[in-house]
Amino acid sequence: MKRDHSIIGQVFGRLTVTEWVSSGKVKCQCSCGNITIVTRSHLWAGNTKSCGCFGKEYPSHLIHGYSKTSRIYTAWESMKTRCTNPKCEQYPNYGGRGIKVCALWAESFESFLSDMGPAPTYKHSLDRINVDGDYCPENCRWATPEEQARNKTTTQRLTYQGKTLTIMEWSNILSIPYKTIWARIKLSWPIERVLTEPVRARTTQVKI
């Protein structure tokens, strides 16, 4: 192969050609400081852009810095599967009842990542604020298991004095045990009595 000396000094990605080595091969200085010998045709084709450092910094299995097994990428994939794949076990509760993923998120993990960011902790998972609404920026958050439990469609809510809250929320506000409220509901007590009846203190008999 005829040596084309005009290639000397040209830059290809992170590589700057410094000299010919042999037929078809050139020596290059990488921006990271390493010296490498590469095939000239690979430079022209764009197949070689560094001494190998680029691949170490940005592995091909990473998408915007996250692997396909990362929590956020898995959340994105699972969200789409629940809404679009009838073979998915959870489909009846999502896509089967009309829940969709907004077009921007459905097409782009980058958009999902940009809107949601990574989960704050390993305990947080993707949650819809309105359980009957779609997956979209304005209706999604990272929530703890406790927050999600309060937001399930099966969570019973009680309305009293114009305020509608879950049993757990009423329990926290009124300091009435959750099990006590639930037991009163099963006894068909009126809601007012359920939430206002004082909790009887247990007495312990001491044997003498």
Buried (B, 14 or more C-beta within 10 A) or exposed (E): EEBEEEBBEBEBBBBBBEBBEEEEBBBBBBBBEBEBEBEBEBBEEEEBBBBEBBEEEEEEEEBEEBEEEBBBBBBBEBBBBBBBEEEBEEBEEBBEEEBBBBEBBBEEBEBBBEBBEBBEEEEBBBBBEEBEEBBBBEBBBBBBEEBBEBBEEEBEEBEBEEEEBBBBBBBEEBEBEEEBBBEBBEEEBEBEEBBEBEEEEEEEEEEE
